[in-house]
Amino acid sequence: MLVPLSWLLEYAPLPEPVDVGEVARRLTAIGLEIEGVEQVGHDIGAIVVAQVLEISELTEFKKPIRYCRVTTGGTCTPDGERSVICGAANFSVGDKVPLALPGAVLPGGFEIGASKRYGRMSEGMICSPSELGLGDDHTGIMVLPPDAPVGADFVDYAGLRDTVLDVNVTPDKGHALSIRGIARELASAFEVEFTDPADAGLPAWTQAPGPDGAVWQASIADPTACDRFALREVRGIDPATPTPLPMRVRLARADVRGVSLAVDVTNYLMIELGQPLHAFDRATLDGPIVVRRAAAGETLETLDHVVRALDPDDIVITDSSGPIGLAGTMGGLATEVSETSTDLVIEAAHFSAPGVARMSRRHRLFSQASARFERGVDYDLQLRASAKAAAMLAGLGGGTATEGYTLASAPIEPVRIEMAADHPDRVAGVGYGSDTVVSRLREVGCTVQAGPVLTVTPPSWRPDLIDPNDLAEEVIRIEGYEKIGTTTPRAIAGKGRTATQRLRIAIAGALAGAGYVEVLSSPFGSADDFDRLLLEPGDPRRRAISLANPLRDEEPQLRTSLLPGLLRVATRNAGRGFADLALFEVGNVAMTKPDGGPGVAPILPVDRRPTPEETAELDDALPGQPRLVSVVLTGHREPAGWWGPGRPATFRDAIEAARTVLSTARVPYTIRAGRCEPWHPGRCAEFAIRTSGAGESADERLVSVGYAGELHPRVITAFRLAPRACAVELDLSAIERVAAGLPPVQAPAISGYPPATQDVALVVGDAVPAAEVEAALVAGAGAAADGTESLLEDVRLFDVYTGEQVGAGRKSLAYTLRFRASDRTLTDEEVAVARDAAVAAARERTGAVLRGAIAGAGPS
């Protein structure tokens, strides 16, 4: 909200000279953050009030040009007269206008000089509102009031010099969306007297209801939609009356566009008081006004010329013709105040804050009025605000305000809060004392009955104060957040990151070291994502949690997989020309539990640490939130260069990425052929980890933790990815649980003796996974003949061959076996025995046939 400082000082007068920096600091300290301070009008000079003496029409040009003779009362030349070229036609002889003299500087540093144009010498420029920084109206000259003093400095006359504060008003401080509210806070911060603008200058006639039927009648059909609805009337105003210059300047400084006197007055009072007002053209109303919910099938054309289909939950203002306005949001076009309107009906109401918020979001129609109503306005302000509007319109527009008012209302039970006197002390950890607590609450405007337990009634302008914690926050805020001490927790000796934290950092570092880039994708998704991933109807990943108030209607659910977000990131990058991607993400997902979903979390006290039982209750109410790690590969894994063409990413790269994660976690795992959406059924590997037992014992149990491979072609098409894109998704939470039970890492003993390598090629069926063959080789050659130690140090697959030489339906897998002993150099015989044992185990387990030793090497 943009707030002119001069407007604030009218109701919270600070001692001169006013330190703007101190004003900004103190307002920020009490919760009204000042995001910017702008000095306006200080860069403008040499603009004076001039009077038009003569106008000559120049007709020899394509567009109308006027050559004007003006006077400045002797401030420029001996007779005060000069000639100016002007293209506007909204002024006449005798009008007073702002004249920028040669050498003048306009907002933005634009300098004015004397120049010859259209064959005439122009000695200055007659200014429009936009050229003076008073709005975007550049269609005509600013015509000043008849009593404007000729020759006066226009900047001083119009009060252009000011300081504008950009105040960030949080949603819980609706009272601060007004000069009234911020001035009250400013007066409190500087301990000066506050004058309530709602009570200033109200004539006596505004207090009486007046005779029955004198003012347009109104009623409330639905008290849950509106509990206060006030009407006043002004008749016989001159619609051509311009808005007073000081009001136009203040509205422009507050970033509100000037329209007409009626609209400007209602906008002015909305900013000053925080109460939105609306003016109806009395001649267009038909029958009594009723506030109700919309009926099925009703429509309304709003002031923005959009015909809107109304929802039964919408709050509408109606007359006998039907809806004439969206309550608290925007008026209807049929009853709009026009340039010919002379009789006005002024409305001030107190609408349901949730109702206005839902309605403005439903219609995507946001206004200054809806911003205030949805935060809560003063429910005791409607009569006073409408009275000020009627008085101002009557006085400025030359009309007559009808005595009395119409007020439709429903009972409002004041909020009463019971709070222990030391509650703010316990919340903040600061000893304020009962007297300070009571004093600060009264300063806010609360009525307080003192005692060990305080009974507090918040003021009508603070609907956000509803429980003891709200009151505690007010005491803490006004006393100053800086009084709350800061204590740095002492680190416990020997404690640092947990083992789980170290593992996550290590996994992220390993993937980054392998060339993957970490991203953070959106945590939201939709059911359409499940369809694009080809998930079956009963897939657990479809158990998504829907949000009550999603940020985007297209993504109303919490994600159950990291892949959709990563795939969208890949698509976005590909659309910008970056198709070669290797991305990964580590993050939580959320899904309902199989028993029906999360419960309702309890609201716990804030003055102590939750008990273990309360923590367990909170955990039970939360949905399942496993942590996953996902990888996406598209395009080339290795770029092209002087070394040759690039290499496209394949499902083998995805499998290696999964191996990197599991190897970093040091968990024992098994790779087997898998089948799971959204992966290609023939190029998908499943990863399983051992959760109990070891080796080949009966207690061994394998649990699947994820899949890696090439995505299904239909998934690639649905997400508009490059062909043959690959992905990985692993359950990091399950991996962490197993890793937590592993013994500490032991540095391996490094033998000083040379290794011996043997290459073997084994022919197996196409359906036999290479991982099973590798596991058989490890089992067969893992120990020496006497069983004293393991001689096999490493097994590496280096070639896969299919062709006529191995026969149809078969493939050749070539492995390098590396043997080494810790206490001696192995002999050829020992290496041969170990190799033969490995081959025999592979033949027994997988049906492998030795194709022949490709190369053999004895001890180096």
Residue pairs with C-beta under 8 A, 6 or more apart in sequence:
1 166
1 167
1 169
1 176
1 177
1 254
2 164
2 165
2 166
2 167
2 253
2 254
2 255
3 164
3 165
3 166
3 167
3 179
3 182
3 254
4 162
4 163
4 164
4 165
4 250
4 253
4 254
5 18
5 20
5 23
5 162
5 163
5 164
5 165
6 159
6 162
6 163
7 179
7 250
7 253
7 254
7 272
8 165
8 179
8 182
8 183
8 186
9 18
10 183
10 195
10 197
11 179
11 180
11 183
11 187
11 194
11 195
11 196
11 197
11 200
12 183
12 184
12 186
12 187
12 190
12 192
12 193
12 194
12 195
13 192
13 193
14 23
14 186
14 190
14 192
15 192
20 37
20 163
21 37
23 165
23 186
24 34
24 37
24 165
26 186
26 189
26 190
27 33
27 34
27 165
27 167
27 182
27 185
27 186
27 189
28 34
29 189
29 480
29 481
29 482
30 185
30 188
30 189
30 477
30 478
30 480
31 170
31 173
31 477
32 167
32 168
32 169
32 173
32 176
32 182
32 185
33 167
33 168
34 165
34 166
34 167
34 168
35 166
35 167
35 168
36 165
36 166
37 163
37 164
37 165
37 166
38 163
38 164
38 166
39 163
40 107
40 133
40 160
40 161
40 162
40 163
40 164
40 253
41 107
41 133
41 155
41 160
41 161
41 162
42 161
43 105
43 107
43 109
44 104
44 105
44 106
44 107
44 132
44 133
44 155
44 160
44 161
45 104
45 105
45 155
46 100
46 101
46 102
46 103
46 104
46 105
46 112
47 98
47 99
47 100
47 101
47 104
47 106
47 127
47 132
47 153
47 154
47 155
48 72
48 75
48 76
48 98
48 99
48 101
48 151
48 152
48 153
48 154
49 72
49 96
49 97
49 98
49 99
49 144
49 148
49 149
49 150
49 151
49 152
49 154
49 157
50 70
50 71
50 72
50 96
50 97
50 98
50 99
50 126
50 150
50 151
51 70
51 71
51 73
51 94
51 95
51 96
51 97
51 150
52 68
52 69
52 70
52 91
52 92
52 93
52 94
52 95
52 96
52 97
53 69
53 70
53 71
53 81
53 93
54 68
54 69
54 93
55 66
55 67
55 68
55 69
55 92
55 93
56 66
56 67
56 68
56 69
57 64
57 65
57 66
57 67
58 64
58 65
58 66
58 67
58 118
58 120
61 118
63 87
64 87
64 89
65 85
65 86
65 87
65 118
66 85
66 86
66 87
66 88
66 89
67 83
67 84
67 85
67 118
67 120
68 83
68 84
68 85
68 86
68 126
69 81
69 82
69 83
70 81
70 82
70 83
70 84
70 97
70 99
70 126
71 79
71 80
71 81
71 150
72 80
72 81
72 82
72 99
72 101
72 150
72 151
73 80
73 150
73 151
74 80
74 151
75 151
76 82
76 101
80 151
82 123
82 124
83 120
83 121
83 122
83 123
84 99
84 122
84 123
84 124
84 125
84 126
85 117
85 118
85 120
85 122
86 125
86 126
86 141
88 126
88 128
88 139
88 140
88 141
89 140
90 139
90 140
90 141
90 143
91 97
91 126
91 140
91 141
91 143
95 143
95 144
96 143
96 144
96 145
96 146
96 148
96 150
97 126
97 127
97 141
97 142
97 143
97 144
98 126
98 127
98 132
98 142
98 144
98 154
98 158
99 124
99 125
99 126
99 127
99 154
100 106
100 112
100 124
100 125
100 126
100 127
100 131
101 112
101 123
101 124
102 112
102 113
102 114
102 123
102 124
103 111
103 112
103 113
104 111
104 112
104 124
104 125
105 111
105 112
106 112
106 127
106 131
106 132
106 133
107 131
107 132
107 133
108 133
110 131
112 124
112 125
114 121
114 122
114 123
114 124
115 121
115 122
116 122
125 131
126 141
127 141
127 142
128 137
128 138
128 139
128 140
128 141
128 142
129 135
129 137
129 138
129 142
129 248
129 252
129 258
130 136
130 137
130 138
131 138
132 142
132 158
132 160
133 160
133 252
134 142
134 248
134 249
134 252
134 258
135 248
135 251
135 252
135 257
135 258
136 257
137 257
137 258
143 242
144 245
145 242
145 244
145 245
148 157
149 157
154 160
155 161
158 245
158 246
158 249
159 246
159 249
160 249
162 253
164 253
167 176
167 182
169 176
169 177
171 375
172 375
172 464
173 181
173 375
173 464
174 274
174 372
174 375
174 376
174 377
174 463
174 464
175 181
175 184
175 274
175 376
175 378
175 461
175 462
175 464
176 182
176 185
177 274
177 371
177 372
177 375
178 270
178 271
178 272
178 273
178 274
178 275
178 372
179 197
179 271
179 272
179 273
180 196
180 197
180 198
180 272
180 273
180 274
180 461
181 274
181 461
183 194
183 197
184 194
184 196
184 445
187 193
187 194
188 194
188 443
188 444
188 478
197 272
197 273
198 273
198 378
198 381
198 384
198 385
198 388
199 384
201 388
201 391
202 384
202 387
202 388
202 391
203 387
203 391
205 401
205 403
206 383
206 384
206 387
206 390
206 391
206 405
208 403
208 404
209 404
209 405
209 407
210 402
210 403
210 404
210 405
211 403
211 404
214 233
214 402
214 403
214 404
215 231
215 232
215 233
215 345
215 402
215 404
215 405
215 406
216 231
216 233
216 282
216 285
216 288
216 289
216 345
216 406
217 231
217 288
217 289
217 406
218 229
218 231
218 288
218 289
218 290
218 291
218 406
218 408
219 229
219 288
219 289
219 290
219 291
219 408
220 226
220 227
220 229
220 290
220 291
220 292
220 408
220 409
220 410
221 290
221 291
221 292
221 293
222 291
222 292
222 293
222 315
223 410
224 352
224 355
225 291
225 292
225 293
225 315
225 327
225 351
225 352
225 355
226 291
226 315
226 327
226 349
226 350
226 351
226 352
226 410
227 350
227 379
227 409
227 410
227 411
227 412
228 348
228 349
228 350
228 379
228 382
228 407
228 408
228 409
228 410
228 412
229 289
229 291
229 347
229 349
229 350
229 382
229 407
229 408
229 409
230 347
230 348
230 349
230 382
230 383
230 386
230 405
230 406
230 407
230 408
231 289
231 345
231 346
231 347
231 386
231 405
231 406
231 407
232 345
232 346
232 386
232 387
232 389
232 390
232 401
232 402
232 405
232 406
233 282
233 343
233 344
233 345
233 346
233 390
233 401
233 402
234 343
234 344
234 346
234 390
234 393
234 394
234 397
234 399
234 400
234 401
234 402
235 282
235 342
235 343
235 344
235 399
235 400
235 402
236 342
236 343
236 398
236 399
236 400
237 261
237 262
237 342
237 343
237 344
237 393
237 394
237 397
237 398
237 399
238 342
238 397
238 398
238 399
239 260
239 261
239 262
239 338
239 339
239 340
239 341
239 342
239 397
240 339
241 261
241 396
241 397
241 398
242 261
243 251
243 258
243 260
243 261
243 264
243 265
243 396
244 396
247 264
247 265
247 268
248 258
248 264
250 268
251 257
251 258
251 264
251 267
251 268
251 271
252 258
254 271
256 267
256 271
256 368
258 264
259 267
260 337
260 339
261 393
261 396
261 397
262 279
262 337
262 341
262 344
262 393
262 397
263 279
263 337
265 389
265 392
265 393
265 396
266 276
266 277
266 278
266 279
266 346
266 389
267 368
268 392
269 275
269 277
269 385
269 388
269 389
269 392
270 276
270 277
270 368
270 369
270 372
271 368
273 378
273 381
273 384
273 385
273 388
274 372
274 377
274 378
274 381
274 461
275 348
275 372
275 377
275 378
275 381
275 382
275 385
276 328
276 348
276 368
276 369
276 372
276 373
276 377
277 346
277 347
277 348
277 385
277 386
277 389
278 325
278 331
278 346
278 347
278 369
279 337
279 344
279 345
279 346
279 347
279 389
280 324
280 331
280 335
280 337
280 344
280 345
280 347
281 335
281 336
281 337
281 338
281 341
281 343
281 344
282 341
282 343
282 344
282 345
283 341
283 343
284 334
284 335
284 336
285 319
285 324
285 335
285 345
286 319
286 320
286 321
287 319
287 320
287 321
288 319
288 320
289 317
289 318
289 319
289 324
289 347
290 317
290 318
290 319
291 315
291 316
291 317
291 318
291 327
291 349
291 408
292 315
292 316
292 318
293 312
293 313
293 314
293 315
293 316
294 310
294 311
294 312
294 313
294 314
294 315
294 316
294 323
295 310
295 312
296 312
298 310
298 316
298 322
298 323
299 307
299 308
299 309
299 310
299 323
300 307
300 308
300 310
300 316
300 322
300 323
300 324
300 325
300 326
300 332
301 307
301 308
301 332
301 333
301 334
302 308
302 325
302 326
302 330
302 331
302 332
302 333
302 365
303 330
303 331
303 332
303 333
303 336
304 330
304 365
305 333
308 326
308 363
308 365
310 316
310 323
311 359
311 362
313 355
313 358
313 359
313 362
314 326
314 359
314 362
314 363
315 326
315 327
315 328
315 351
315 352
315 355
315 356
315 359
316 323
316 324
316 325
316 326
316 327
317 323
317 324
317 325
317 326
317 327
317 347
318 324
319 335
321 334
323 332
324 331
324 332
324 334
324 335
325 331
325 332
325 335
326 332
326 359
326 363
326 365
327 349
327 351
327 355
327 356
327 359
328 349
328 351
328 356
328 359
328 369
328 370
328 373
328 374
329 356
329 359
329 360
329 363
329 365
329 367
329 369
329 370
329 373
330 365
330 367
330 369
337 344
342 399
344 393
346 386
346 389
346 390
346 393
347 386
348 381
348 382
348 383
348 385
348 386
348 389
349 382
350 377
350 378
350 379
350 382
351 373
353 373
353 374
353 375
353 376
353 463
354 374
356 370
356 373
356 374
357 370
357 373
357 374
359 365
359 370
360 366
360 367
360 370
360 374
375 464
376 463
376 464
377 461
377 463
378 460
378 461
379 412
379 460
379 463
380 460
380 461
381 460
381 461
382 407
383 405
383 407
386 405
387 405
390 401
390 402
391 401
393 399
393 401
394 400
394 401
414 457
414 458
415 457
415 458
415 465
415 466
416 455
416 456
416 457
417 455
417 456
417 457
417 458
417 465
417 466
417 467
417 468
417 470
417 471
418 453
418 454
418 455
418 456
418 468
419 453
419 454
419 456
419 468
419 471
419 472
420 426
420 452
420 453
420 454
420 468
421 434
421 437
421 438
421 450
421 451
421 452
421 453
421 454
422 434
422 437
423 468
423 471
423 472
423 607
424 432
424 437
424 471
424 472
424 475
424 476
425 431
425 432
425 433
425 437
426 607
427 469
427 472
427 473
427 476
427 606
427 607
428 472
428 476
428 483
428 484
429 484
429 485
430 476
430 479
430 483
430 484
430 485
432 440
432 475
432 479
434 450
436 475
436 479
437 454
437 475
438 448
438 450
438 454
440 474
440 475
440 478
440 479
441 448
441 454
441 456
441 471
441 474
441 475
442 448
443 478
444 458
444 459
444 462
444 465
444 474
444 478
445 458
445 459
445 461
445 462
446 456
446 457
446 458
446 459
446 462
446 465
446 471
447 456
447 457
447 459
448 454
448 455
448 456
448 457
449 455
449 456
456 465
456 471
458 465
458 466
464 470
465 471
465 474
469 606
476 484
497 505
499 739
499 740
500 736
500 740
503 664
503 665
503 736
503 739
504 586
504 627
504 732
504 736
506 664
507 586
507 629
507 661
507 664
507 665
507 732
508 518
508 584
508 586
510 660
510 661
510 663
510 664
511 518
511 584
511 629
511 631
511 657
511 660
511 661
512 518
514 657
514 660
515 582
516 582
516 583
516 584
516 631
516 657
517 581
517 582
517 583
517 584
518 583
518 584
518 585
518 586
519 566
519 569
519 583
519 584
519 585
520 585
520 587
521 562
521 565
521 566
521 568
521 569
521 585
521 587
522 555
522 559
522 565
522 568
523 558
523 559
523 565
523 587
524 547
524 550
524 551
524 552
524 555
524 556
524 557
524 558
524 559
525 544
525 555
525 557
525 558
525 559
525 560
525 561
525 564
525 565
526 554
526 555
526 556
526 557
527 542
527 544
527 557
529 559
529 561
529 564
530 539
530 541
530 542
530 544
531 718
532 564
532 678
532 715
532 718
532 719
533 541
533 561
533 563
533 564
533 677
533 678
533 715
534 677
534 678
534 712
534 714
534 715
535 541
535 542
535 677
535 678
536 677
539 677
540 560
540 591
540 594
541 560
541 561
541 591
542 560
543 560
543 591
543 592
543 594
543 597
544 557
544 558
544 559
544 560
544 590
544 591
544 592
545 557
545 558
545 590
545 591
545 592
545 597
545 598
545 623
546 556
546 557
547 556
547 557
547 558
550 556
550 557
558 589
558 590
558 591
558 623
559 565
559 589
559 590
560 589
560 590
560 591
561 589
561 628
561 630
561 729
562 585
562 587
562 589
562 628
562 629
562 630
562 729
563 630
563 632
563 678
563 727
563 729
564 719
565 585
566 583
566 584
566 585
566 630
566 631
566 632
566 727
567 632
567 719
567 721
567 727
568 719
569 583
569 632
570 581
570 583
570 632
570 634
570 719
570 721
570 725
571 719
571 720
571 721
573 579
573 581
574 581
574 634
574 635
574 720
574 721
574 722
579 634
579 635
579 722
580 634
580 635
580 636
580 637
580 639
580 646
581 632
581 633
581 634
581 635
582 631
582 632
582 633
582 637
582 649
583 631
583 632
583 633
584 629
584 630
584 631
584 632
584 657
585 629
585 630
586 627
586 628
586 629
586 732
587 627
587 628
588 625
588 626
588 627
588 628
589 625
589 626
589 628
590 623
590 624
590 625
591 623
591 624
592 598
592 623
592 624
593 623
593 624
597 623
598 621
598 622
598 623
599 620
599 621
600 621
601 617
601 618
601 621
601 622
602 614
602 617
602 618
602 621
604 610
604 614
604 618
610 618
626 731
626 732
626 733
626 734
627 731
627 732
627 733
627 736
628 706
628 729
628 730
628 731
628 732
628 733
629 661
629 728
629 729
629 730
629 732
630 727
630 728
630 729
630 730
631 654
631 657
631 658
631 708
631 727
631 728
631 729
632 725
632 726
632 727
632 728
633 649
633 653
633 654
633 657
633 725
633 726
633 727
634 649
634 721
634 722
634 725
634 726
635 648
635 649
635 722
636 646
636 647
636 648
636 649
637 646
637 647
637 648
637 649
637 650
637 653
638 646
638 647
639 646
640 646
648 724
649 724
649 725
649 726
650 710
650 724
650 726
651 680
651 683
651 684
651 685
651 708
651 709
651 710
651 726
653 726
654 708
654 709
654 710
654 726
654 727
654 728
655 671
655 685
655 708
655 709
655 728
657 708
657 728
658 685
658 687
658 706
658 708
658 728
658 730
659 671
661 728
661 730
661 732
661 735
662 669
662 687
662 689
662 730
662 735
665 735
665 736
665 738
665 739
666 739
666 742
666 745
667 689
667 690
667 735
667 738
667 739
667 742
668 689
668 690
668 694
669 687
669 688
669 689
669 690
669 705
670 687
670 688
670 689
670 690
670 702
670 771
670 775
671 685
671 686
671 687
671 769
671 771
672 685
672 686
672 688
672 769
672 771
672 772
673 684
673 685
673 686
673 767
673 769
674 684
674 685
674 686
674 704
674 707
674 709
675 681
675 684
675 686
676 684
676 686
676 707
677 712
677 715
678 711
678 712
678 715
678 727
679 707
679 708
679 709
679 710
679 711
679 712
679 727
680 709
680 710
680 711
680 712
680 713
681 712
683 709
683 710
684 707
684 708
684 709
684 710
685 707
685 708
685 709
685 769
686 704
686 706
686 707
687 704
687 705
687 706
687 707
687 708
687 730
688 702
688 703
688 704
688 705
689 702
689 703
689 705
689 734
689 735
689 738
690 700
690 701
690 702
690 738
691 701
691 702
691 703
691 737
691 738
692 699
692 700
692 701
693 699
693 700
693 701
694 700
703 734
705 730
705 731
705 734
705 735
706 728
706 729
706 730
706 731
707 728
707 729
708 726
708 727
708 728
708 729
708 730
709 726
709 727
710 724
710 725
710 726
711 721
711 725
711 726
711 727
715 721
716 722
716 723
716 724
716 725
749 822
751 820
751 821
751 822
751 823
753 820
753 821
753 822
753 823
753 824
753 825
753 826
754 820
754 825
754 859
754 860
755 793
755 818
755 819
755 820
755 860
756 818
756 819
756 820
756 826
756 828
756 831
756 857
756 858
756 859
756 860
757 816
757 817
757 818
757 819
757 857
758 816
758 817
758 819
758 831
758 832
758 835
758 853
758 856
758 857
759 798
759 814
759 815
759 816
759 817
759 853
759 854
759 855
759 856
760 814
760 815
760 817
760 835
760 838
760 839
760 850
760 853
760 854
761 799
761 801
761 812
761 813
761 814
761 815
761 850
761 851
761 852
761 853
761 854
762 773
762 812
762 813
762 814
762 815
762 839
762 842
762 848
762 849
762 850
762 851
763 806
763 807
763 810
763 811
763 812
763 813
763 848
763 849
763 850
763 851
764 773
764 810
764 811
764 813
764 846
764 847
764 848
764 849
765 809
765 810
765 811
765 847
766 802
766 809
766 810
766 811
768 846
768 847
768 848
770 797
770 800
770 813
772 845
772 846
773 813
773 815
773 842
773 846
773 848
774 795
774 797
774 815
775 845
776 838
776 841
776 842
776 844
776 845
776 846
776 848
777 792
777 795
777 815
777 817
777 838
777 839
777 841
777 842
778 792
778 795
778 838
779 841
779 845
780 837
780 838
780 839
780 840
780 841
780 842
781 791
781 792
781 817
781 819
781 834
781 835
781 837
781 838
781 841
782 790
782 791
782 792
783 789
783 790
783 791
784 790
784 791
784 821
784 830
784 834
785 830
785 833
789 821
789 822
791 819
791 820
791 821
791 826
791 830
791 834
792 817
792 818
792 819
792 834
792 838
793 818
793 819
793 820
794 816
794 817
794 818
795 815
795 816
795 817
795 818
796 815
796 816
796 818
797 813
797 814
797 815
798 814
798 815
798 816
799 812
799 813
799 814
800 811
800 812
800 813
800 814
801 811
801 812
801 814
802 810
802 811
802 812
805 812
806 812
806 851
812 851
813 848
814 854
817 834
817 835
817 838
819 826
819 830
819 831
819 834
819 835
820 826
821 830
825 859
826 859
827 859
828 858
828 859
831 858
831 859
835 853
839 848
839 850
842 848
843 849
843 850
